[in-house]
Amino acid sequence: MQYDIYDLNRNMVGALELDPEIFESPIKEHLFYYVVNWQMAGRRSGTVSTKTRGEVSGGGKKPWKQKHLGRARQGSIRAPQWRKGAIIFGPRPKDWSYNIPKKVRREALKSALSLKHKDGNILILKDFNLPHIKTKLVADFVKRFELDKALILIDGDNDNLKKSARNLKNVKVLKSDGLNVYDVLRFNTLVMTEDSVIKVQEVFKG
């Protein structure tokens, strides 16, 4: 399975063979549901919090005596029926993350990459080195290749590219070791540098 390699000016500069075990594996779409939900759960902050009776200020003594006043019995102004009182069964800090088998994650990622290959939505670049930080350089690249939403996969650090693309809503730059199902599916085109393709294939074989 040969893919043409392009430079940033859309000139073909070579070819690269992709591993069919990764990019032509059976597409198991049902795994996308499990893995994307797992990713989203791991990203939830879980920091929402309301105050219980033990955390609300005030209420050190009984508001009034128990009997003979013709009023309802009250034990504390911290009670939930009082203004500025506690919250009953309110949300508390929680860890939403959970684990799924590593094999499921690998198969889902292979399926996502295979789906991109099947739809013809993979673009391979020789490299993506920019002379300086400038958003227009990335915007011109997107326009030149007629891309809609692009996930750019690189291997190693590339600060010029990351900072140049951070203000573009339809572009995301990701290191190869952070490749994930959610982002592959979310962006229409997967743009990979030659080094990142080699790295991804090495990881799957390892």
Backbone hydrogen bonds, N-H to C=O, Kabsch-Sander energy under -0.5 kcal/mol:
donor,donor_aa,acceptor,acceptor_aa,energy
3,Y,16,L,-2.8
5,I,14,G,-2.7
6,Y,124,I,-2.2
7,D,11,N,-2.0
10,R,7,D,-1.7
13,V,5,I,-3.1
14,G,5,I,-1.0
16,L,3,Y,-2.6
18,L,1,M,-2.6
18,L,16,L,-0.5
22,I,19,D,-1.4
23,F,19,D,-2.5
24,E,20,P,-1.7
28,K,26,P,-0.9
29,E,27,I,-1.0
31,L,28,K,-1.6
32,F,29,E,-1.1
33,Y,29,E,-0.7
34,Y,30,H,-0.9
35,V,31,L,-2.5
36,V,32,F,-2.7
37,N,33,Y,-1.9
38,W,34,Y,-1.8
39,Q,35,V,-2.3
40,M,36,V,-2.7
41,A,37,N,-2.3
42,G,38,W,-1.8
43,R,39,Q,-1.2
44,R,40,M,-0.7
44,R,41,A,-0.8
50,T,91,P,-1.4
55,E,52,T,-1.6
56,V,52,T,-1.4
79,A,76,S,-1.2
82,W,79,A,-1.7
85,G,82,W,-2.1
86,A,78,R,-2.5
87,I,51,K,-2.2
90,G,87,I,-0.6
94,K,46,G,-2.0
96,W,94,K,-0.8
105,R,101,P,-1.6
106,R,102,K,-2.4
107,E,103,K,-2.5
108,A,104,V,-2.3
109,L,105,R,-2.1
110,K,106,R,-2.4
111,S,107,E,-2.1
112,A,108,A,-2.1
113,L,109,L,-2.4
114,S,110,K,-2.4
115,L,111,S,-2.2
116,K,112,A,-1.9
117,H,113,L,-2.1
118,K,114,S,-2.7
119,D,115,L,-2.1
120,G,117,H,-1.1
121,N,116,K,-2.9
123,L,190,L,-2.5
124,I,4,D,-0.6
125,L,192,M,-2.7
126,K,6,Y,-2.7
130,L,128,F,-0.5
134,K,132,H,-0.7
137,L,134,K,-1.1
138,V,134,K,-0.8
138,V,135,T,-0.5
139,A,135,T,-2.4
140,D,136,K,-2.7
141,F,137,L,-1.4
142,V,138,V,-2.4
143,K,139,A,-2.1
144,R,140,D,-2.7
145,F,141,F,-2.1
146,E,143,K,-0.8
147,L,142,V,-2.6
150,A,170,N,-2.7
151,L,189,T,-2.7
152,I,150,A,-0.6
152,I,172,K,-3.3
153,L,151,L,-0.6
153,L,191,V,-3.7
154,I,152,I,-0.5
154,I,174,L,-2.5
156,G,154,I,-0.5
162,K,158,N,-2.5
163,K,159,D,-2.7
164,S,160,N,-1.4
165,A,161,L,-1.8
166,R,162,K,-0.8
168,L,165,A,-1.7
169,K,167,N,-0.6
171,V,168,L,-1.2
172,K,150,A,-1.9
174,L,152,I,-3.0
176,S,154,I,-2.2
178,G,175,K,-2.1
179,L,176,S,-1.3
184,V,180,N,-1.8
185,L,181,V,-2.3
186,R,182,Y,-1.9
187,F,183,D,-1.7
189,T,149,K,-2.5
190,L,121,N,-2.8
191,V,151,L,-2.9
191,V,189,T,-0.7
192,M,123,L,-3.1
192,M,190,L,-0.6
193,T,153,L,-1.9
194,E,125,L,-1.9
197,V,193,T,-2.0
198,I,194,E,-2.0
199,K,195,D,-2.2
200,V,196,S,-2.6
201,Q,197,V,-2.3
202,E,198,I,-1.9
203,V,199,K,-2.2
204,F,200,V,-2.1
205,K,201,Q,-1.6
206,G,202,E,-1.5
